């Protein structure tokens, strides 16, 4: 029984990183796409990305990813997401 429990704990701990959210990766893509631009669409994109990051920090990852999609649309880029 102990071995069974230990095996479950091992599988669960290994699966954790695989289930991690992709918010930091999306933020990096937005940062790279906008860079130091100072135009209106860049300002909108940066504001949306800041809102997305706040949602990420609050643990609202699905909402955060949706907000990153809005930011990408404002910037005119397509984000690459984990499958």
PDB file of N, CA, C and O in Angstrom:
ATOM      1  N   UNK A   1       0.818  -1.186   0.000  1.00  0.00           N
ATOM      2  CA  UNK A   1       0.000   0.000   0.000  1.00  0.00           C
ATOM      3  C   UNK A   1       0.865   1.254   0.000  1.00  0.00           C
ATOM      4  O   UNK A   1       0.558   2.228  -0.687  1.00  0.00           O
ATOM      5  N   UNK A   2       1.956   1.226   0.780  1.00  0.00           N
ATOM      6  CA  UNK A   2       2.844   2.386   0.824  1.00  0.00           C
ATOM      7  C   UNK A   2       3.446   2.667  -0.551  1.00  0.00           C
ATOM      8  O   UNK A   2       3.570   3.823  -0.956  1.00  0.00           O
ATOM      9  N   UNK A   3       3.815   1.618  -1.258  1.00  0.00           N
ATOM     10  CA  UNK A   3       4.394   1.809  -2.593  1.00  0.00           C
ATOM     11  C   UNK A   3       3.381   2.435  -3.546  1.00  0.00           C
ATOM     12  O   UNK A   3       3.734   3.270  -4.379  1.00  0.00           O
ATOM     13  N   UNK A   4       2.124   2.024  -3.418  1.00  0.00           N
ATOM     14  CA  UNK A   4       1.074   2.576  -4.262  1.00  0.00           C
ATOM     15  C   UNK A   4       0.905   4.067  -3.994  1.00  0.00           C
ATOM     16  O   UNK A   4       0.796   4.859  -4.931  1.00  0.00           O
ATOM     17  N   UNK A   5       0.883   4.443  -2.754  1.00  0.00           N
ATOM     18  CA  UNK A   5       0.745   5.851  -2.378  1.00  0.00           C
ATOM     19  C   UNK A   5       1.966   6.650  -2.841  1.00  0.00           C
ATOM     20  O   UNK A   5       1.828   7.761  -3.354  1.00  0.00           O
ATOM     21  N   UNK A   6       3.141   6.089  -2.660  1.00  0.00           N
ATOM     22  CA  UNK A   6       4.361   6.758  -3.102  1.00  0.00           C
ATOM     23  C   UNK A   6       4.346   6.954  -4.618  1.00  0.00           C
ATOM     24  O   UNK A   6       4.780   7.994  -5.115  1.00  0.00           O
ATOM     25  N   UNK A   7       3.854   5.969  -5.345  1.00  0.00           N
ATOM     26  CA  UNK A   7       3.781   6.084  -6.801  1.00  0.00           C
ATOM     27  C   UNK A   7       2.807   7.183  -7.201  1.00  0.00           C
ATOM     28  O   UNK A   7       3.078   7.937  -8.136  1.00  0.00           O
ATOM     29  N   UNK A   8       1.690   7.283  -6.515  1.00  0.00           N
ATOM     30  CA  UNK A   8       0.723   8.348  -6.805  1.00  0.00           C
ATOM     31  C   UNK A   8       1.312   9.723  -6.523  1.00  0.00           C
ATOM     32  O   UNK A   8       1.112  10.661  -7.295  1.00  0.00           O
ATOM     33  N   UNK A   9       2.032   9.838  -5.426  1.00  0.00           N
ATOM     34  CA  UNK A   9       2.665  11.115  -5.079  1.00  0.00           C
ATOM     35  C   UNK A   9       3.694  11.494  -6.142  1.00  0.00           C
ATOM     36  O   UNK A   9       3.775  12.656  -6.542  1.00  0.00           O
ATOM     37  N   UNK A  10       4.462  10.542  -6.591  1.00  0.00           N
ATOM     38  CA  UNK A  10       5.476  10.796  -7.613  1.00  0.00           C
ATOM     39  C   UNK A  10       4.837  11.241  -8.921  1.00  0.00           C
ATOM     40  O   UNK A  10       5.307  12.192  -9.545  1.00  0.00           O
ATOM     41  N   UNK A  11       3.783  10.572  -9.338  1.00  0.00           N
ATOM     42  CA  UNK A  11       3.098  10.937 -10.582  1.00  0.00           C
ATOM     43  C   UNK A  11       2.491  12.327 -10.453  1.00  0.00           C
ATOM     44  O   UNK A  11       2.586  13.133 -11.378  1.00  0.00           O
ATOM     45  N   UNK A  12       1.872  12.615  -9.320  1.00  0.00           N
ATOM     46  CA  UNK A  12       1.242  13.923  -9.115  1.00  0.00           C
ATOM     47  C   UNK A  12       2.279  15.037  -9.119  1.00  0.00           C
ATOM     48  O   UNK A  12       2.033  16.102  -9.686  1.00  0.00           O
ATOM     49  N   UNK A  13       3.413  14.816  -8.507  1.00  0.00           N
ATOM     50  CA  UNK A  13       4.442  15.862  -8.468  1.00  0.00           C
ATOM     51  C   UNK A  13       5.070  16.081  -9.842  1.00  0.00           C
ATOM     52  O   UNK A  13       5.483  17.196 -10.161  1.00  0.00           O
ATOM     53  N   UNK A  14       5.146  15.051 -10.640  1.00  0.00           N
ATOM     54  CA  UNK A  14       5.699  15.189 -11.982  1.00  0.00           C
ATOM     55  C   UNK A  14       4.712  15.865 -12.922  1.00  0.00           C
ATOM     56  O   UNK A  14       5.120  16.542 -13.866  1.00  0.00           O
ATOM     57  N   UNK A  15       3.435  15.691 -12.676  1.00  0.00           N
ATOM     58  CA  UNK A  15       2.416  16.282 -13.544  1.00  0.00           C
ATOM     59  C   UNK A  15       2.229  17.765 -13.275  1.00  0.00           C
ATOM     60  O   UNK A  15       1.762  18.487 -14.156  1.00  0.00           O
ATOM     61  N   UNK A  16       2.574  18.235 -12.107  1.00  0.00           N
ATOM     62  CA  UNK A  16       2.387  19.640 -11.739  1.00  0.00           C
ATOM     63  C   UNK A  16       2.987  20.616 -12.734  1.00  0.00           C
ATOM     64  O   UNK A  16       2.271  21.480 -13.241  1.00  0.00           O
ATOM     65  N   UNK A  17       4.274  20.510 -13.032  1.00  0.00           N
ATOM     66  CA  UNK A  17       4.868  21.441 -13.995  1.00  0.00           C
ATOM     67  C   UNK A  17       4.256  21.333 -15.388  1.00  0.00           C
ATOM     68  O   UNK A  17       4.201  22.324 -16.116  1.00  0.00           O
ATOM     69  N   UNK A  18       3.807  20.170 -15.757  1.00  0.00           N
ATOM     70  CA  UNK A  18       3.200  20.011 -17.080  1.00  0.00           C
ATOM     71  C   UNK A  18       1.875  20.753 -17.173  1.00  0.00           C
ATOM     72  O   UNK A  18       1.455  21.146 -18.261  1.00  0.00           O
ATOM     73  N   UNK A  19       1.218  20.945 -16.039  1.00  0.00           N
ATOM     74  CA  UNK A  19      -0.067  21.625 -16.024  1.00  0.00           C
ATOM     75  C   UNK A  19       0.078  23.116 -15.733  1.00  0.00           C
ATOM     76  O   UNK A  19      -0.922  23.824 -15.615  1.00  0.00           O
ATOM     77  N   UNK A  20       1.292  23.588 -15.620  1.00  0.00           N
ATOM     78  CA  UNK A  20       1.515  25.002 -15.320  1.00  0.00           C
ATOM     79  C   UNK A  20       0.938  25.882 -16.407  1.00  0.00           C
ATOM     80  O   UNK A  20       0.867  25.498 -17.574  1.00  0.00           O
ATOM     81  N   UNK A  21       0.530  27.065 -16.002  1.00  0.00           N
ATOM     82  CA  UNK A  21      -0.058  27.989 -16.962  1.00  0.00           C
ATOM     83  C   UNK A  21       1.013  28.563 -17.876  1.00  0.00           C
ATOM     84  O   UNK A  21       2.208  28.476 -17.594  1.00  0.00           O
ATOM     85  N   UNK A  22       0.575  29.132 -18.939  1.00  0.00           N
ATOM     86  CA  UNK A  22       1.498  29.661 -19.935  1.00  0.00           C
ATOM     87  C   UNK A  22       1.548  31.175 -19.924  1.00  0.00           C
ATOM     88  O   UNK A  22       2.104  31.779 -20.842  1.00  0.00           O
ATOM     89  N   UNK A  23       0.981  31.802 -18.906  1.00  0.00           N
ATOM     90  CA  UNK A  23       0.919  33.261 -18.860  1.00  0.00           C
ATOM     91  C   UNK A  23       2.287  33.944 -19.023  1.00  0.00           C
ATOM     92  O   UNK A  23       2.398  34.884 -19.809  1.00  0.00           O
ATOM     93  N   UNK A  24       3.326  33.502 -18.307  1.00  0.00           N
ATOM     94  CA  UNK A  24       4.624  34.169 -18.492  1.00  0.00           C
ATOM     95  C   UNK A  24       5.152  34.083 -19.920  1.00  0.00           C
ATOM     96  O   UNK A  24       5.785  35.018 -20.410  1.00  0.00           O
ATOM     97  N   UNK A  25       4.892  32.974 -20.578  1.00  0.00           N
ATOM     98  CA  UNK A  25       5.324  32.810 -21.972  1.00  0.00           C
ATOM     99  C   UNK A  25       4.566  33.786 -22.879  1.00  0.00           C
ATOM    100  O   UNK A  25       5.150  34.376 -23.788  1.00  0.00           O
ATOM    101  N   UNK A  26       3.269  33.951 -22.628  1.00  0.00           N
ATOM    102  CA  UNK A  26       2.468  34.872 -23.425  1.00  0.00           C
ATOM    103  C   UNK A  26       2.906  36.310 -23.189  1.00  0.00           C
ATOM    104  O   UNK A  26       2.957  37.109 -24.124  1.00  0.00           O
ATOM    105  N   UNK A  27       3.221  36.640 -21.942  1.00  0.00           N
ATOM    106  CA  UNK A  27       3.697  37.989 -21.619  1.00  0.00           C
ATOM    107  C   UNK A  27       4.996  38.286 -22.374  1.00  0.00           C
ATOM    108  O   UNK A  27       5.171  39.381 -22.909  1.00  0.00           O
ATOM    109  N   UNK A  28       5.885  37.325 -22.412  1.00  0.00           N
ATOM    110  CA  UNK A  28       7.155  37.513 -23.118  1.00  0.00           C
ATOM    111  C   UNK A  28       6.927  37.745 -24.607  1.00  0.00           C
ATOM    112  O   UNK A  28       7.616  38.563 -25.218  1.00  0.00           O
ATOM    113  N   UNK A  29       5.970  37.035 -25.195  1.00  0.00           N
ATOM    114  CA  UNK A  29       5.678  37.213 -26.618  1.00  0.00           C
ATOM    115  C   UNK A  29       5.120  38.606 -26.893  1.00  0.00           C
ATOM    116  O   UNK A  29       5.465  39.238 -27.891  1.00  0.00           O
ATOM    117  N   UNK A  30       4.247  39.079 -25.990  1.00  0.00           N
ATOM    118  CA  UNK A  30       3.694  40.429 -26.142  1.00  0.00           C
ATOM    119  C   UNK A  30       4.808  41.461 -26.008  1.00  0.00           C
ATOM    120  O   UNK A  30       4.896  42.393 -26.807  1.00  0.00           O
ATOM    121  N   UNK A  31       5.655  41.293 -25.001  1.00  0.00           N
ATOM    122  CA  UNK A  31       6.769  42.231 -24.799  1.00  0.00           C
ATOM    123  C   UNK A  31       7.670  42.292 -26.028  1.00  0.00           C
ATOM    124  O   UNK A  31       8.104  43.369 -26.439  1.00  0.00           O
ATOM    125  N   UNK A  32       7.945  41.134 -26.607  1.00  0.00           N
ATOM    126  CA  UNK A  32       8.805  41.087 -27.786  1.00  0.00           C
ATOM    127  C   UNK A  32       8.136  41.757 -28.981  1.00  0.00           C
ATOM    128  O   UNK A  32       8.790  42.461 -29.750  1.00  0.00           O
ATOM    129  N   UNK A  33       6.837  41.538 -29.136  1.00  0.00           N
ATOM    130  CA  UNK A  33       6.121  42.094 -30.282  1.00  0.00           C
ATOM    131  C   UNK A  33       6.010  43.612 -30.206  1.00  0.00           C
ATOM    132  O   UNK A  33       6.111  44.296 -31.225  1.00  0.00           O
ATOM    133  N   UNK A  34       5.804  44.138 -29.012  1.00  0.00           N
ATOM    134  CA  UNK A  34       5.584  45.576 -28.859  1.00  0.00           C
ATOM    135  C   UNK A  34       6.896  46.317 -28.654  1.00  0.00           C
ATOM    136  O   UNK A  34       7.075  47.428 -29.153  1.00  0.00           O
ATOM    137  N   UNK A  35       7.804  45.703 -27.924  1.00  0.00           N
ATOM    138  CA  UNK A  35       9.105  46.319 -27.681  1.00  0.00           C
ATOM    139  C   UNK A  35       8.990  47.704 -27.070  1.00  0.00           C
ATOM    140  O   UNK A  35       8.288  47.894 -26.077  1.00  0.00           O
ATOM    141  N   UNK A  36       9.658  48.644 -27.645  1.00  0.00           N
ATOM    142  CA  UNK A  36       9.656  50.017 -27.120  1.00  0.00           C
ATOM    143  C   UNK A  36       8.790  50.944 -27.958  1.00  0.00           C
ATOM    144  O   UNK A  36       8.930  52.165 -27.886  1.00  0.00           O
ATOM    145  N   UNK A  37       7.893  50.364 -28.755  1.00  0.00           N
ATOM    146  CA  UNK A  37       7.004  51.201 -29.566  1.00  0.00           C
ATOM    147  C   UNK A  37       6.195  52.130 -28.673  1.00  0.00           C
ATOM    148  O   UNK A  37       5.877  51.786 -27.535  1.00  0.00           O
ATOM    149  N   UNK A  38       5.861  53.316 -29.197  1.00  0.00           N
ATOM    150  CA  UNK A  38       5.123  54.301 -28.417  1.00  0.00           C
ATOM    151  C   UNK A  38       3.843  54.741 -29.115  1.00  0.00           C
ATOM    152  O   UNK A  38       3.274  55.777 -28.769  1.00  0.00           O
ATOM    153  N   UNK A  39       3.382  53.962 -30.096  1.00  0.00           N
ATOM    154  CA  UNK A  39       2.157  54.332 -30.811  1.00  0.00           C
ATOM    155  C   UNK A  39       0.925  53.924 -29.999  1.00  0.00           C
ATOM    156  O   UNK A  39       1.044  53.268 -28.964  1.00  0.00           O
ATOM    157  N   UNK A  40      -0.256  54.318 -30.477  1.00  0.00           N
ATOM    158  CA  UNK A  40      -1.501  54.075 -29.749  1.00  0.00           C
ATOM    159  C   UNK A  40      -1.794  52.588 -29.572  1.00  0.00           C
ATOM    160  O   UNK A  40      -2.223  52.167 -28.498  1.00  0.00           O
ATOM    161  N   UNK A  41      -1.568  51.785 -30.618  1.00  0.00           N
ATOM    162  CA  UNK A  41      -1.855  50.354 -30.481  1.00  0.00           C
ATOM    163  C   UNK A  41      -0.898  49.685 -29.497  1.00  0.00           C
ATOM    164  O   UNK A  41      -1.278  48.743 -28.803  1.00  0.00           O
ATOM    165  N   UNK A  42       0.330  50.165 -29.436  1.00  0.00           N
ATOM    166  CA  UNK A  42       1.285  49.626 -28.461  1.00  0.00           C
ATOM    167  C   UNK A  42       0.848  49.967 -27.043  1.00  0.00           C
ATOM    168  O   UNK A  42       0.964  49.138 -26.141  1.00  0.00           O
ATOM    169  N   UNK A  43       0.349  51.175 -26.844  1.00  0.00           N
ATOM    170  CA  UNK A  43      -0.125  51.572 -25.520  1.00  0.00           C
ATOM    171  C   UNK A  43      -1.309  50.715 -25.093  1.00  0.00           C
ATOM    172  O   UNK A  43      -1.387  50.278 -23.944  1.00  0.00           O
ATOM    173  N   UNK A  44      -2.221  50.477 -26.012  1.00  0.00           N
ATOM    174  CA  UNK A  44      -3.375  49.619 -25.714  1.00  0.00           C
ATOM    175  C   UNK A  44      -2.922  48.208 -25.391  1.00  0.00           C
ATOM    176  O   UNK A  44      -3.401  47.590 -24.441  1.00  0.00           O
ATOM    177  N   UNK A  45      -1.993  47.705 -26.194  1.00  0.00           N
ATOM    178  CA  UNK A  45      -1.467  46.358 -25.988  1.00  0.00           C
ATOM    179  C   UNK A  45      -0.806  46.233 -24.629  1.00  0.00           C
ATOM    180  O   UNK A  45      -1.031  45.255 -23.915  1.00  0.00           O
ATOM    181  N   UNK A  46       0.007  47.215 -24.266  1.00  0.00           N
ATOM    182  CA  UNK A  46       0.702  47.180 -22.978  1.00  0.00           C
ATOM    183  C   UNK A  46      -0.291  47.223 -21.822  1.00  0.00           C
ATOM    184  O   UNK A  46      -0.095  46.539 -20.817  1.00  0.00           O
ATOM    185  N   UNK A  47      -1.353  48.017 -21.948  1.00  0.00           N
ATOM    186  CA  UNK A  47      -2.367  48.095 -20.898  1.00  0.00           C
ATOM    187  C   UNK A  47      -3.092  46.755 -20.737  1.00  0.00           C
ATOM    188  O   UNK A  47      -3.300  46.283 -19.619  1.00  0.00           O
ATOM    189  N   UNK A  48      -3.470  46.156 -21.852  1.00  0.00           N
ATOM    190  CA  UNK A  48      -4.145  44.854 -21.806  1.00  0.00           C
ATOM    191  C   UNK A  48      -3.228  43.776 -21.229  1.00  0.00           C
ATOM    192  O   UNK A  48      -3.673  42.920 -20.464  1.00  0.00           O
ATOM    193  N   UNK A  49      -1.956  43.821 -21.595  1.00  0.00           N
ATOM    194  CA  UNK A  49      -0.998  42.844 -21.067  1.00  0.00           C
ATOM    195  C   UNK A  49      -0.814  43.030 -19.564  1.00  0.00           C
ATOM    196  O   UNK A  49      -0.662  42.051 -18.834  1.00  0.00           O
ATOM    197  N   UNK A  50      -0.825  44.276 -19.097  1.00  0.00           N
ATOM    198  CA  UNK A  50      -0.712  44.527 -17.655  1.00  0.00           C
ATOM    199  C   UNK A  50      -1.934  43.964 -16.922  1.00  0.00           C
ATOM    200  O   UNK A  50      -1.803  43.395 -15.838  1.00  0.00           O
ATOM    201  N   UNK A  51      -3.110  44.122 -17.510  1.00  0.00           N
ATOM    202  CA  UNK A  51      -4.323  43.554 -16.922  1.00  0.00           C
ATOM    203  C   UNK A  51      -4.242  42.028 -16.911  1.00  0.00           C
ATOM    204  O   UNK A  51      -4.639  41.388 -15.937  1.00  0.00           O
ATOM    205  N   UNK A  52      -3.733  41.458 -17.980  1.00  0.00           N
ATOM    206  CA  UNK A  52      -3.582  40.004 -18.063  1.00  0.00           C
ATOM    207  C   UNK A  52      -2.626  39.503 -16.992  1.00  0.00           C
ATOM    208  O   UNK A  52      -2.873  38.467 -16.376  1.00  0.00           O
ATOM    209  N   UNK A  53      -1.539  40.228 -16.765  1.00  0.00           N
ATOM    210  CA  UNK A  53      -0.568  39.810 -15.753  1.00  0.00           C
ATOM    211  C   UNK A  53      -1.184  39.878 -14.361  1.00  0.00           C
ATOM    212  O   UNK A  53      -0.919  39.016 -13.523  1.00  0.00           O
ATOM    213  N   UNK A  54      -1.998  40.888 -14.111  1.00  0.00           N
ATOM    214  CA  UNK A  54      -2.685  40.992 -12.814  1.00  0.00           C
ATOM    215  C   UNK A  54      -3.617  39.806 -12.603  1.00  0.00           C
ATOM    216  O   UNK A  54      -3.693  39.251 -11.507  1.00  0.00           O
ATOM    217  N   UNK A  55      -4.321  39.425 -13.657  1.00  0.00           N
ATOM    218  CA  UNK A  55      -5.199  38.257 -13.567  1.00  0.00           C
ATOM    219  C   UNK A  55      -4.383  36.993 -13.299  1.00  0.00           C
ATOM    220  O   UNK A  55      -4.789  36.144 -12.506  1.00  0.00           O
ATOM    221  N   UNK A  56      -3.252  36.874 -13.949  1.00  0.00           N
ATOM    222  CA  UNK A  56      -2.358  35.731 -13.734  1.00  0.00           C
ATOM    223  C   UNK A  56      -1.940  35.670 -12.266  1.00  0.00           C
ATOM    224  O   UNK A  56      -1.995  34.609 -11.643  1.00  0.00           O
ATOM    225  N   UNK A  57      -1.527  36.797 -11.724  1.00  0.00           N
ATOM    226  CA  UNK A  57      -1.078  36.830 -10.334  1.00  0.00           C
ATOM    227  C   UNK A  57      -2.213  36.523  -9.357  1.00  0.00           C
ATOM    228  O   UNK A  57      -1.974  36.040  -8.251  1.00  0.00           O
ATOM    229  N   UNK A  58      -3.443  36.805  -9.770  1.00  0.00           N
ATOM    230  CA  UNK A  58      -4.601  36.508  -8.933  1.00  0.00           C
ATOM    231  C   UNK A  58      -5.058  35.054  -9.088  1.00  0.00           C
ATOM    232  O   UNK A  58      -6.017  34.627  -8.445  1.00  0.00           O
ATOM    233  N   UNK A  59      -4.368  34.302  -9.943  1.00  0.00           N
ATOM    234  CA  UNK A  59      -4.695  32.898 -10.140  1.00  0.00           C
ATOM    235  C   UNK A  59      -5.819  32.663 -11.136  1.00  0.00           C
ATOM    236  O   UNK A  59      -6.329  31.548 -11.242  1.00  0.00           O
ATOM    237  N   UNK A  60      -6.204  33.689 -11.860  1.00  0.00           N
ATOM    238  CA  UNK A  60      -7.284  33.590 -12.848  1.00  0.00           C
ATOM    239  C   UNK A  60      -6.673  33.387 -14.237  1.00  0.00           C
ATOM    240  O   UNK A  60      -6.703  34.280 -15.084  1.00  0.00           O
ATOM    241  N   UNK A  61      -6.128  32.210 -14.444  1.00  0.00           N
ATOM    242  CA  UNK A  61      -5.321  31.960 -15.633  1.00  0.00           C
ATOM    243  C   UNK A  61      -6.129  31.916 -16.926  1.00  0.00           C
ATOM    244  O   UNK A  61      -5.651  32.385 -17.959  1.00  0.00           O
ATOM    245  N   UNK A  62      -7.321  31.373 -16.897  1.00  0.00           N
ATOM    246  CA  UNK A  62      -8.141  31.339 -18.113  1.00  0.00           C
ATOM    247  C   UNK A  62      -8.498  32.766 -18.536  1.00  0.00           C
ATOM    248  O   UNK A  62      -8.449  33.101 -19.719  1.00  0.00           O
ATOM    249  N   UNK A  63      -8.854  33.595 -17.564  1.00  0.00           N
ATOM    250  CA  UNK A  63      -9.165  34.993 -17.870  1.00  0.00           C
ATOM    251  C   UNK A  63      -7.920  35.732 -18.347  1.00  0.00           C
ATOM    252  O   UNK A  63      -7.989  36.582 -19.235  1.00  0.00           O
ATOM    253  N   UNK A  64      -6.788  35.398 -17.749  1.00  0.00           N
ATOM    254  CA  UNK A  64      -5.525  36.017 -18.136  1.00  0.00           C
ATOM    255  C   UNK A  64      -5.188  35.685 -19.588  1.00  0.00           C
ATOM    256  O   UNK A  64      -4.794  36.567 -20.351  1.00  0.00           O
ATOM    257  N   UNK A  65      -5.341  34.427 -19.970  1.00  0.00           N
ATOM    258  CA  UNK A  65      -5.048  34.031 -21.346  1.00  0.00           C
ATOM    259  C   UNK A  65      -5.979  34.730 -22.330  1.00  0.00           C
ATOM    260  O   UNK A  65      -5.553  35.116 -23.418  1.00  0.00           O
ATOM    261  N   UNK A  66      -7.239  34.893 -21.958  1.00  0.00           N
ATOM    262  CA  UNK A  66      -8.179  35.604 -22.825  1.00  0.00           C
ATOM    263  C   UNK A  66      -7.754  37.067 -22.989  1.00  0.00           C
ATOM    264  O   UNK A  66      -7.866  37.631 -24.077  1.00  0.00           O
ATOM    265  N   UNK A  67      -7.273  37.667 -21.916  1.00  0.00           N
ATOM    266  CA  UNK A  67      -6.828  39.057 -21.973  1.00  0.00           C
ATOM    267  C   UNK A  67      -5.558  39.159 -22.819  1.00  0.00           C
ATOM    268  O   UNK A  67      -5.379  40.140 -23.540  1.00  0.00           O
ATOM    269  N   UNK A  68      -4.680  38.166 -22.742  1.00  0.00           N
ATOM    270  CA  UNK A  68      -3.493  38.161 -23.603  1.00  0.00           C
ATOM    271  C   UNK A  68      -3.896  38.053 -25.076  1.00  0.00           C
ATOM    272  O   UNK A  68      -3.258  38.650 -25.944  1.00  0.00           O
ATOM    273  N   UNK A  69      -4.948  37.295 -25.350  1.00  0.00           N
ATOM    274  CA  UNK A  69      -5.447  37.213 -26.724  1.00  0.00           C
ATOM    275  C   UNK A  69      -5.917  38.583 -27.206  1.00  0.00           C
ATOM    276  O   UNK A  69      -5.671  38.957 -28.352  1.00  0.00           O
ATOM    277  N   UNK A  70      -6.593  39.333 -26.329  1.00  0.00           N
ATOM    278  CA  UNK A  70      -7.018  40.701 -26.676  1.00  0.00           C
ATOM    279  C   UNK A  70      -5.802  41.581 -26.960  1.00  0.00           C
ATOM    280  O   UNK A  70      -5.791  42.352 -27.920  1.00  0.00           O
ATOM    281  N   UNK A  71      -4.787  41.457 -26.120  1.00  0.00           N
ATOM    282  CA  UNK A  71      -3.571  42.254 -26.292  1.00  0.00           C
ATOM    283  C   UNK A  71      -2.891  41.916 -27.620  1.00  0.00           C
ATOM    284  O   UNK A  71      -2.422  42.806 -28.329  1.00  0.00           O
ATOM    285  N   UNK A  72      -2.842  40.644 -27.945  1.00  0.00           N
ATOM    286  CA  UNK A  72      -2.220  40.216 -29.201  1.00  0.00           C
ATOM    287  C   UNK A  72      -2.990  40.769 -30.392  1.00  0.00           C
ATOM    288  O   UNK A  72      -2.396  41.200 -31.380  1.00  0.00           O
ATOM    289  N   UNK A  73      -4.312  40.754 -30.294  1.00  0.00           N
ATOM    290  CA  UNK A  73      -5.132  41.285 -31.375  1.00  0.00           C
ATOM    291  C   UNK A  73      -4.868  42.774 -31.557  1.00  0.00           C
ATOM    292  O   UNK A  73      -4.778  43.258 -32.685  1.00  0.00           O
ATOM    293  N   UNK A  74      -4.743  43.503 -30.445  1.00  0.00           N
ATOM    294  CA  UNK A  74      -4.459  44.935 -30.512  1.00  0.00           C
ATOM    295  C   UNK A  74      -3.094  45.199 -31.151  1.00  0.00           C
ATOM    296  O   UNK A  74      -2.904  46.202 -31.839  1.00  0.00           O
ATOM    297  N   UNK A  75      -2.153  44.291 -30.917  1.00  0.00           N
ATOM    298  CA  UNK A  75      -0.808  44.445 -31.474  1.00  0.00           C
ATOM    299  C   UNK A  75      -0.706  43.895 -32.895  1.00  0.00           C
ATOM    300  O   UNK A  75       0.264  44.161 -33.604  1.00  0.00           O
ATOM    301  N   UNK A  76      -1.707  43.132 -33.299  1.00  0.00           N
ATOM    302  CA  UNK A  76      -1.670  42.540 -34.634  1.00  0.00           C
ATOM    303  C   UNK A  76      -0.745  41.350 -34.734  1.00  0.00           C
ATOM    304  O   UNK A  76      -0.145  41.112 -35.782  1.00  0.00           O
ATOM    305  N   UNK A  77      -0.624  40.593 -33.642  1.00  0.00           N
ATOM    306  CA  UNK A  77       0.238  39.410 -33.639  1.00  0.00           C
ATOM    307  C   UNK A  77      -0.578  38.179 -33.224  1.00  0.00           C
ATOM    308  O   UNK A  77      -1.668  38.288 -32.663  1.00  0.00           O
ATOM    309  N   UNK A  78      -0.024  37.035 -33.515  1.00  0.00           N
ATOM    310  CA  UNK A  78      -0.630  35.762 -33.104  1.00  0.00           C
ATOM    311  C   UNK A  78       0.277  35.135 -32.065  1.00  0.00           C
ATOM    312  O   UNK A  78       1.479  34.988 -32.287  1.00  0.00           O
ATOM    313  N   UNK A  79      -0.296  34.768 -30.933  1.00  0.00           N
ATOM    314  CA  UNK A  79       0.483  34.162 -29.858  1.00  0.00           C
ATOM    315  C   UNK A  79       0.614  32.660 -30.085  1.00  0.00           C
ATOM    316  O   UNK A  79      -0.322  32.004 -30.542  1.00  0.00           O
ATOM    317  N   UNK A  80       1.777  32.133 -29.761  1.00  0.00           N
ATOM    318  CA  UNK A  80       1.995  30.693 -29.804  1.00  0.00           C
ATOM    319  C   UNK A  80       1.720  30.160 -28.409  1.00  0.00           C
ATOM    320  O   UNK A  80       2.328  30.604 -27.435  1.00  0.00           O
ATOM    321  N   UNK A  81       0.809  29.213 -28.318  1.00  0.00           N
ATOM    322  CA  UNK A  81       0.427  28.648 -27.029  1.00  0.00           C
ATOM    323  C   UNK A  81       0.851  27.197 -26.932  1.00  0.00           C
ATOM    324  O   UNK A  81       1.034  26.512 -27.938  1.00  0.00           O
ATOM    325  N   UNK A  82       1.003  26.741 -25.691  1.00  0.00           N
ATOM    326  CA  UNK A  82       1.290  25.326 -25.449  1.00  0.00           C
ATOM    327  C   UNK A  82       0.073  24.525 -25.854  1.00  0.00           C
ATOM    328  O   UNK A  82      -1.060  25.000 -25.774  1.00  0.00           O
ATOM    329  N   UNK A  83       0.321  23.312 -26.286  1.00  0.00           N
ATOM    330  CA  UNK A  83      -0.795  22.444 -26.676  1.00  0.00           C
ATOM    331  C   UNK A  83      -1.209  21.570 -25.552  1.00  0.00           C
ATOM    332  O   UNK A  83      -2.135  20.773 -25.699  1.00  0.00           O
TER     333      UNK A  83
END
